[in-house]
Amino acid sequence: MNAYQGFSLTEVLVALLLLTTTSLTLLQQQWQTNQRLNQGLLRALALIQLDNNSERIIARQALAMVKEPFHWQKTETNSTVRLQISWPVAVIRPDCCHLQRQIVLP
């Protein structure tokens, strides 16, 4: 009777398949986490700029300059001003990349 020692080719291939699948899954999760953190950071910066310029409108001062990648849109009527700030992000939800605020003028 022959006694073989070591791993068979099938066992090695299954182990490599499991290792590769696990590594790719962890890599995808890391990428998604980075995308969400970047999106949250851009949203926080946009909210700060929106708050600052809203206060400037109430104080009747000129709007602060906006830095890239943000873009302003200002719409005025007789008694209101609507500010919208947007930024480009490649995500599935189309409503994720802009904030707006409507200010009633005294």
MIBA-654208 format. One record per residue (C-alpha): residue in three letters; y, x, z; residue number from 1. Coordinates in nm, 3 decimals, padded with zeros to 5 digits. Example, Ala and Ser with C-alpha at 12.3 -4.5 7.8 and 13.67 -1.06 7.14 Angstrom:
NODE code       y       x       z pos
NODE  ALA -00.450  01.230  00.780   1
NODE  SER -00.106  01.367  00.714   2
//
This chain:
NODE code       y       x       z pos
NODE  MET  00.000  00.000  00.000   1
NODE  ASN  00.340  00.133 -00.100   2
NODE  ALA  00.624  00.098  00.150   3
NODE  TYR  00.966  00.086 -00.016   4
NODE  GLN  01.279  00.166  00.179   5
NODE  GLY  01.641  00.081  00.100   6
NODE  PHE  01.813 -00.211 -00.066   7
NODE  SER  01.709 -00.384 -00.383   8
NODE  LEU  01.949 -00.413 -00.676   9
NODE  THR  01.981 -00.787 -00.615  10
NODE  GLU  02.090 -00.733 -00.255  11
NODE  VAL  02.351 -00.478 -00.359  12
NODE  LEU  02.488 -00.707 -00.631  13
NODE  VAL  02.512 -01.003 -00.393  14
NODE  ALA  02.694 -00.787 -00.137  15
NODE  LEU  02.939 -00.667 -00.405  16
NODE  LEU  02.996 -01.024 -00.521  17
NODE  LEU  03.074 -01.137 -00.166  18
NODE  LEU  03.304 -00.841 -00.107  19
NODE  THR  03.491 -00.897 -00.434  20
NODE  THR  03.530 -01.271 -00.375  21
NODE  THR  03.660 -01.216 -00.022  22
NODE  SER  03.903 -00.947 -00.137  23
NODE  LEU  04.043 -01.162 -00.418  24
NODE  THR  04.082 -01.461 -00.186  25
NODE  LEU  04.273 -01.253  00.068  26
NODE  LEU  04.492 -01.108 -00.207  27
NODE  GLN  04.577 -01.457 -00.334  28
NODE  GLN  04.665 -01.574  00.017  29
NODE  GLN  04.889 -01.271  00.067  30
NODE  TRP  05.068 -01.342 -00.262  31
NODE  GLN  05.122 -01.708 -00.169  32
NODE  THR  05.254 -01.607  00.173  33
NODE  ASN  05.501 -01.367  00.014  34
NODE  GLN  05.616 -01.635 -00.231  35
NODE  ARG  05.674 -01.886  00.050  36
NODE  LEU  05.859 -01.632  00.264  37
NODE  ASN  06.086 -01.540 -00.027  38
NODE  GLN  06.149 -01.908 -00.099  39
NODE  GLY  06.234 -01.970  00.267  40
NODE  LEU  06.471 -01.674  00.273  41
NODE  LEU  06.653 -01.792 -00.040  42
NODE  ARG  06.678 -02.144  00.102  43
NODE  ALA  06.823 -02.012  00.430  44
NODE  LEU  07.080 -01.799  00.245  45
NODE  ALA  07.174 -02.095  00.024  46
NODE  LEU  07.218 -02.318  00.328  47
NODE  ILE  07.449 -02.063  00.492  48
NODE  GLN  07.662 -02.041  00.178  49
NODE  LEU  07.668 -02.420  00.146  50
NODE  ASP  07.780 -02.457  00.508  51
NODE  ASN  08.049 -02.192  00.468  52
NODE  ASN  08.195 -02.348  00.155  53
NODE  SER  08.177 -02.697  00.304  54
NODE  GLU  08.390 -02.576  00.593  55
NODE  ARG  08.629 -02.412  00.346  56
NODE  ILE  08.673 -02.742  00.161  57
NODE  ILE  08.747 -02.925  00.486  58
NODE  ALA  08.998 -02.651  00.577  59
NODE  ARG  09.145 -02.674  00.223  60
NODE  GLN  09.072 -02.310  00.144  61
NODE  ALA  08.937 -02.158 -00.176  62
NODE  LEU  08.560 -02.144 -00.214  63
NODE  ALA  08.389 -01.817 -00.134  64
NODE  MET  08.230 -01.628 -00.419  65
NODE  VAL  07.859 -01.692 -00.454  66
NODE  LYS  07.622 -01.401 -00.507  67
NODE  GLU  07.328 -01.385 -00.745  68
NODE  PRO  07.080 -01.557 -00.782  69
NODE  PHE  07.276 -01.861 -00.662  70
NODE  HIS  07.485 -02.091 -00.881  71
NODE  TRP  07.748 -02.344 -00.770  72
NODE  GLN  07.829 -02.682 -00.908  73
NODE  LYS  08.130 -02.862 -00.763  74
NODE  THR  08.204 -03.226 -00.847  75
NODE  GLU  08.524 -03.389 -00.722  76
NODE  THR  08.625 -03.754 -00.709  77
NODE  ASN  08.924 -03.919 -00.545  78
NODE  SER  08.787 -03.908 -00.192  79
NODE  THR  08.473 -03.692 -00.204  80
NODE  VAL  08.361 -03.348 -00.307  81
NODE  ARG  07.997 -03.280 -00.388  82
NODE  LEU  07.875 -02.921 -00.367  83
NODE  GLN  07.541 -02.821 -00.511  84
NODE  ILE  07.391 -02.475 -00.490  85
NODE  SER  07.084 -02.386 -00.692  86
NODE  TRP  06.869 -02.081 -00.748  87
NODE  PRO  06.585 -02.000 -00.989  88
NODE  VAL  06.235 -01.987 -00.844  89
NODE  ALA  05.911 -02.036 -01.035  90
NODE  VAL  05.737 -02.299 -00.826  91
NODE  ILE  05.562 -02.627 -00.890  92
NODE  ARG  05.809 -02.858 -00.714  93
NODE  PRO  06.129 -02.906 -00.916  94
NODE  ASP  06.333 -03.027 -00.616  95
NODE  CYS  06.281 -02.712 -00.411  96
NODE  CYS  06.551 -02.498 -00.566  97
NODE  HIS  06.877 -02.672 -00.491  98
NODE  LEU  07.074 -02.806 -00.197  99
NODE  GLN  07.369 -03.039 -00.207 100
NODE  ARG  07.627 -03.176  00.030 101
NODE  GLN  07.880 -03.452 -00.014 102
NODE  ILE  08.205 -03.415  00.179 103
NODE  VAL  08.440 -03.706  00.239 104
NODE  LEU  08.798 -03.585  00.229 105
NODE  PRO  09.038 -03.716  00.494 106
//
